Amino acid sequence: MGIKAVGKYKLVITLERRIPYFDKLMGFAVFFPQSEKAVKKYGSKYGTASKYMIYNGPFVQKGWRPGPIFPGRWLRTSTTGTRRASS
C-alpha cells in the first residue's frame, strides 16, 4: 500500500490488490484526517479521553471514558451464543 499527497486537497492511495469495499472503509472515523498539531500536543494521550481530543462543530464532548461500547448490555450464556441482559 502506498499513500501520497497530490496537491493541497488530494490523497492518492495505491493498493497491492483490488479491494471492492475500500471506499466504504474510508467512511470510518479511524480513517479521517487528524490534526497534526493536536497529535503532537497530546502525544500518546491523544484520543484517550475527551480532553485529549479536538472536535469541529457546535457540540462539546464531556464525560467520555474509554471502555466497552455497551457495558453490561450483553451476557454470554454459553460458548455458542449470547443473550440480552434484562433491563
C-alpha positions, 0 to 999 in steps of 0.5 A: 500500500502506498499513500501520497499527497497530490496537491493541497486537497488530494490523497492518492492511495495505491493498493497491492490488490483490488479491494471492492469495499475500500471506499466504504472503509474510508467512511470510518472515523479511524480513517479521517484526517487528524490534526497534526498539531493536536497529535503532537500536543497530546502525544500518546494521550491523544484520543484517550479521553475527551480532553485529549481530543479536538472536535469541529462543530457546535457540540462539546464532548464531556464525560467520555471514558474509554471502555466497552461500547455497551457495558453490561448490555450483553451476557454470554450464556454459553460458548455458542451464543449470547443473550440480552441482559434484562433491563 
